[in-house]
């Protein structure tokens, strides 16, 4: 159902994530990629937040997107998760 919340316990946890970081003026564009599924997300954060927080935010967004895609695929009968 659209708009359903994903709780922390439902969200998958990734053990490996590849990050690409690009400075754009005072902001930083962080791209996070899951090497297994090749799903990627990007986020733009202020430079002042710090690299650990850039990566943490991008990783959490990636985990959310993958969890959401898995949930959507579970609702479709007869289909699997495409890698």
N, CA, C and O of each residue as an XYZ file, in Angstrom:
332
protein
N       0.841     -1.170      0.000
C       0.000      0.000      0.000
C       0.894      1.244      0.000
O       1.793      1.343      0.835
N       0.671      2.198     -0.918
C       1.487      3.403     -0.966
C       1.433      4.171      0.349
O       0.382      4.271      0.983
N       2.558      4.699      0.740
C       2.615      5.485      1.955
C       2.830      4.682      3.222
O       2.895      5.251      4.311
N       2.943      3.344      3.094
C       3.190      2.525      4.277
C       4.569      2.839      4.823
O       5.534      2.959      4.068
N       4.657      2.970      6.138
C       5.943      3.248      6.760
C       6.787      1.993      6.835
O       6.278      0.888      7.023
N       8.082      2.183      6.685
C       9.036      1.094      6.848
C       9.734      1.336      8.181
O      10.400      2.354      8.367
N       9.576      0.398      9.099
C      10.180      0.560     10.414
C      11.654      0.160     10.373
O      12.110     -0.488      9.431
N      12.384      0.554     11.406
C      13.807      0.216     11.481
C      14.046     -1.285     11.434
O      15.002     -1.749     10.813
N      13.181     -2.036     12.086
C      13.374     -3.492     12.118
C      13.124     -4.125     10.751
O      13.659     -5.196     10.468
N      12.332     -3.493      9.908
C      12.054     -4.024      8.567
C      13.147     -3.682      7.564
O      13.344     -4.400      6.584
N      13.854     -2.590      7.808
C      14.857     -2.121      6.852
C      16.051     -3.073      6.812
O      16.559     -3.489      7.853
N      16.487     -3.407      5.619
C      17.640     -4.284      5.492
C      18.894     -3.536      5.916
O      18.915     -2.305      5.936
N      19.925     -4.271      6.249
C      21.206     -3.699      6.633
C      22.246     -4.147      5.605
O      22.394     -5.340      5.344
N      22.950     -3.201      5.036
C      23.965     -3.513      4.040
C      25.336     -3.588      4.708
O      25.694     -2.723      5.507
N      26.088     -4.614      4.376
C      27.425     -4.753      4.949
C      28.476     -4.048      4.093
O      29.557     -3.715      4.578
N      28.154     -3.824      2.824
C      29.114     -3.175      1.931
C      28.383     -2.169      1.045
O      27.352     -2.476      0.447
N      28.935     -0.975      0.974
C      28.385      0.083      0.134
C      29.552      0.821     -0.507
O      30.565      1.074      0.146
N      29.413      1.165     -1.771
C      30.428      1.945     -2.472
C      29.944      3.388     -2.521
O      28.805      3.655     -2.904
N      30.818      4.320     -2.131
C      30.466      5.732     -2.114
C      31.263      6.498     -3.165
O      32.446      6.239     -3.385
N      30.585      7.447     -3.806
C      31.242      8.408     -4.689
C      30.880      9.781     -4.146
O      29.702     10.086     -3.960
N      31.879     10.606     -3.893
C      31.642     11.910     -3.277
C      32.153     12.999     -4.219
O      33.295     12.963     -4.680
N      31.279     13.965     -4.493
C      31.635     15.095     -5.369
C      31.271     16.397     -4.674
O      30.160     16.561     -4.169
N      32.207     17.302     -4.657
C      31.954     18.622     -4.079
C      31.280     19.503     -5.124
O      31.735     19.592     -6.264
N      30.192     20.151     -4.722
C      29.444     21.052     -5.598
C      29.267     22.353     -4.818
O      28.264     22.542     -4.129
N      30.240     23.239     -4.933
C      30.196     24.479     -4.159
C      30.297     24.185     -2.673
O      31.232     23.520     -2.227
N      29.332     24.680     -1.906
C      29.307     24.426     -0.465
C      28.593     23.140     -0.099
O      28.473     22.793      1.076
N      28.129     22.449     -1.101
C      27.389     21.198     -0.877
C      28.239     20.014     -1.346
O      29.240     20.181     -2.043
N      27.817     18.832     -0.948
C      28.482     17.602     -1.357
C      27.421     16.659     -1.900
O      26.388     16.437     -1.270
N      27.687     16.111     -3.068
C      26.787     15.108     -3.643
C      27.379     13.746     -3.338
O      28.508     13.449     -3.730
N      26.617     12.917     -2.636
C      27.078     11.591     -2.244
C      26.228     10.558     -2.967
O      25.001     10.560     -2.868
N      26.902      9.678     -3.694
C      26.228      8.587     -4.389
C      26.605      7.302     -3.661
O      27.785      7.022     -3.453
N      25.604      6.527     -3.278
C      25.822      5.248     -2.603
C      25.327      4.137     -3.515
O      24.220      4.207     -4.050
N      26.156      3.105     -3.688
C      25.823      1.996     -4.582
C      25.946      0.683     -3.819
O      26.932      0.444     -3.122
N      24.924     -0.166     -3.962
C      24.991     -1.517     -3.425
C      25.649     -2.382     -4.496
O      25.080     -2.538     -5.576
N      26.832     -2.952     -4.234
C      27.529     -3.722     -5.267
C      26.833     -5.011     -5.670
O      27.120     -5.552     -6.738
N      25.928     -5.516     -4.847
C      25.234     -6.771     -5.175
C      24.086     -6.524     -6.144
O      23.956     -7.233     -7.142
N      23.251     -5.526     -5.862
C      22.080     -5.259     -6.703
C      22.328     -4.171     -7.742
O      21.544     -4.023     -8.679
N      23.411     -3.408     -7.587
C      23.746     -2.273     -8.452
C      22.722     -1.141     -8.343
O      22.635     -0.291     -9.230
N      21.962     -1.133     -7.271
C      21.027     -0.036     -7.026
C      21.825      1.118     -6.443
O      22.671      0.927     -5.569
N      21.544      2.322     -6.939
C      22.249      3.484     -6.416
C      21.283      4.598     -6.075
O      20.212      4.727     -6.669
N      21.683      5.395     -5.110
C      20.925      6.575     -4.714
C      21.905      7.727     -4.578
O      23.105      7.520     -4.397
N      21.388      8.929     -4.666
C      22.245     10.087     -4.440
C      21.544     11.052     -3.506
O      20.316     11.111     -3.443
N      22.337     11.790     -2.799
C      21.821     12.792     -1.888
C      22.786     13.963     -1.872
O      23.983     13.795     -2.106
N      22.268     15.136     -1.599
C      23.101     16.331     -1.519
C      22.997     16.855     -0.102
O      21.903     17.075      0.419
N      24.159     17.053      0.517
C      24.209     17.495      1.909
C      25.185     18.662      2.035
O      26.066     18.818      1.189
N      25.044     19.485      3.078
C      25.999     20.567      3.295
C      27.397     20.017      3.588
O      27.539     18.981      4.237
N      28.408     20.706      3.112
C      29.788     20.298      3.320
C      30.125     20.211      4.806
O      30.928     19.371      5.213
N      29.518     21.072      5.613
C      29.848     21.168      7.033
C      29.387     19.963      7.860
O      29.795     19.825      9.013
N      28.558     19.101      7.305
C      28.030     17.958      8.054
C      29.123     16.936      8.373
O      29.057     16.280      9.413
N      30.108     16.790      7.521
C      31.206     15.847      7.757
C      31.031     14.546      6.997
O      29.913     14.077      6.779
N      32.162     13.971      6.597
C      32.134     12.797      5.719
C      31.440     11.594      6.340
O      30.683     10.918      5.643
N      31.658     11.296      7.605
C      30.986     10.133      8.221
C      29.476     10.279      8.140
O      28.771      9.309      7.863
N      28.974     11.492      8.381
C      27.525     11.725      8.303
C      27.025     11.686      6.875
O      25.909     11.225      6.637
N      27.820     12.161      5.901
C      27.421     12.066      4.482
C      27.182     10.609      4.138
O      26.151     10.245      3.574
N      28.166      9.778      4.493
C      28.083      8.361      4.150
C      26.948      7.660      4.900
O      26.252      6.822      4.329
N      26.764      7.997      6.161
C      25.691      7.389      6.954
C      24.325      7.710      6.355
O      23.476      6.828      6.229
N      24.115      8.976      5.986
C      22.837      9.379      5.397
C      22.587      8.686      4.060
O      21.482      8.212      3.798
N      23.618      8.630      3.217
C      23.463      7.990      1.907
C      23.210      6.494      2.059
O      22.405      5.928      1.319
N      23.890      5.844      3.014
C      23.691      4.413      3.237
C      22.280      4.128      3.729
O      21.645      3.174      3.279
N      21.785      4.952      4.653
C      20.422      4.751      5.156
C      19.391      4.935      4.040
O      18.399      4.208      3.980
N      19.627      5.902      3.167
C      18.708      6.115      2.042
C      18.734      4.904      1.106
O      17.691      4.469      0.618
N      19.930      4.365      0.860
C      20.055      3.190      0.002
C      19.346      1.989      0.617
O      18.644      1.261     -0.085
N      19.521      1.772      1.921
C      18.836      0.677      2.598
C      17.324      0.842      2.507
O      16.602     -0.137      2.317
N      16.846      2.062      2.640
C      15.413      2.337      2.545
C      14.889      2.005      1.148
O      13.852      1.356      1.009
N      15.606      2.450      0.116
C      15.158      2.227     -1.265
C      15.136      0.735     -1.589
O      14.189      0.250     -2.208
N      16.166      0.009     -1.177
C      16.207     -1.431     -1.448
C      15.082     -2.143     -0.704
O      14.423     -3.019     -1.263
N      14.861     -1.770      0.553
C      13.771     -2.369      1.328
C      12.430     -2.111      0.657
O      11.586     -3.003      0.581
N      12.238     -0.901      0.175
C      10.982     -0.544     -0.484
C      10.782     -1.361     -1.767
O       9.674     -1.812     -2.057
N      11.865     -1.546     -2.530
C      11.767     -2.344     -3.757
C      11.482     -3.810     -3.441
O      10.696     -4.456     -4.134
N      12.119     -4.331     -2.401
C      11.853     -5.713     -2.003
C      10.403     -5.888     -1.583
O       9.757     -6.868     -1.953
N       9.897     -4.944     -0.816
C       8.509     -5.005     -0.349
C       7.542     -4.965     -1.541
O       6.553     -5.697     -1.568
N       7.832     -4.112     -2.513
C       6.968     -4.017     -3.696
C       6.993     -5.319     -4.494
O       5.964     -5.753     -5.011
N       8.171     -5.941     -4.594
C       8.277     -7.199     -5.335
C       7.598     -8.349     -4.610
O       7.087     -9.266     -5.253
N       7.583     -8.316     -3.276
C       6.903     -9.355     -2.512
C       5.403     -9.332     -2.771
O       4.746    -10.372     -2.737
N       4.864     -8.151     -3.027
C       3.426     -8.022     -3.253
C       3.021     -8.525     -4.634
O       1.872     -8.913     -4.846
N       3.971     -8.519     -5.578
C       3.688     -9.039     -6.900
C       3.894    -10.546     -6.865
O       4.981    -11.022     -6.538
N       2.877    -11.274     -7.192
C       2.982    -12.747     -7.151
C       3.731    -13.257     -8.370
O       3.527    -12.790     -9.490
N       4.598    -14.220     -8.125
C       5.313    -14.861     -9.216
C       6.519    -14.097     -9.720
O       7.116    -14.487    -10.723
N       6.890    -13.027     -9.054
C       8.070    -12.302     -9.494
C       9.104    -12.317     -8.392
O       8.774    -12.422     -7.211
N      10.326    -12.214     -8.779
C      11.436    -12.163     -7.830
C      12.114    -10.823     -7.886
O      11.686     -9.920     -8.604
N      13.152    -10.703     -7.140
C      13.933     -9.466     -7.120
C      14.986     -9.558     -8.208
O      15.805    -10.476     -8.202
N      14.973     -8.628     -9.129
C      15.897     -8.653    -10.262
C      17.209     -8.004     -9.844
O      17.238     -6.890     -9.321
N      18.301     -8.740    -10.093
C      19.627     -8.223     -9.738
C      20.336     -7.830    -11.003
O      21.475     -7.366    -10.954
